[in-house]
Amino acid sequence: MYFSLIIPVFNRPDEIDELLESLLHQTYDDNFEIVIIEDGSSVDCKEVIKKYTSLSINYHYKSNSGPGDSRNFGMRVAKGDYFIVLDSDCIIPPDYLEKIHRSLENEYVDCFGGPDKALDSFSDIQKAINFTMTSFLTTGGVRGGSEKIGKFQPRSFNMGISKHAFEVSHGFGNIHPGEDPDLSIRLWKAGFKTKLISEAYVYHKRRIDWNKFYIQVNKFGLARPILNKWYPEYTKITFWFPTLFLLGFLLSLVCILFNFYYLIVLYLVYFLSLGLLSTIENKSVRIGYYSIIAAIIQFYGYGKGFLNAYFQIHILNKNPQTAFPKMFFRK
């Protein structure tokens, strides 16, 4: 296999610098290429790329059309027969490509995904958000920490897809976020298999603060009812869990007015358990505290977005692109 690493970037030369620096230290013996797609940036990364002459880098600048379309562009111009899609805010462990190659040799699939972790150098908020996005106590298990729940849906910050699967599926659609599960489902319907390569993790910086995190998870919530509308056969009750969690929490607050405290106590026990686990894993009480805040934002943002989209799409039967035009890029 000849790997092509597909990396879209928008105004983030500093991230590309860190990512390319990490790719210098790959233990993988075979050659691979890096395809960087500048998605209409006003601050490009040309000068950064000049530093890495020992890497095989193909750089392309195009007008802004969103991450999905930029990834598709990169895969169309790539020379490899297997594409690895990464976000620009990732740092890659030295044995990453070696682990992928070994896993695909042992059990080949046309699409895989890997999990994400946090580096010690990340900020406390980044570590807390990473914890809540990956922990089994939240919705994190479905995103890459576990493969127990149904078929695995790779996420585009760390995923691979064969050239053949890309040509058949035509790659990512124009919804964002939601382009990852949309592609996975279309691949399944076309007869391709996906899998999780749990050891092929990346360090995902998540350039984010609390407000950006809320916007992100709110959009995740908006995207899910749209995907359920498109692919009802792949709808699961688990997709409702964050929303039901939010509604249950609101109900617990109402119950306090009637001197019924048992429900709110259950929520307090849950959040304290989450904070304690994060404190132990991250060896920091502050990160444990921040993880509780992140979990509250995650459930509130996702749950609110899910309810909004469900009402608009499934109750009022609106067209998704009409109801939520900002969720779709023009190709």
Salt bridges, closest charged atoms under 4 A:
GLU15 OE2 - ARG207 NE 2.59
ASP17 OD2 - LYS51 NZ 3.05
GLU18 OE1 - LYS205 NZ 3.06
GLU21 OE2 - HIS25 NE2 3.08
ASP39 OD1 - LYS62 NZ 2.92
GLU47 OE2 - LYS50 NZ 3.02
ASP87 OD1 - ARG71 NH2 3.67
ASP87 OD2 - HIS204 NE2 3.76
ASP89 OD1 - HIS204 NE2 3.17
ASP95 OD2 - LYS99 NZ 3.14
GLU98 OE2 - ARG102 NH2 3.34
GLU105 OE2 - HIS101 NE2 3.74
GLU107 OE1 - LYS195 NZ 3.68
ASP116 OD2 - HIS204 ND1 3.56
ASP116 OD2 - ARG206 NH2 2.16
GLU179 OE2 - ARG71 NH1 3.05
GLU179 OE2 - HIS176 ND1 2.89
ASP182 OD2 - ARG186 NE 3.28
GLU233 OE2 - LYS189 NZ 2.69
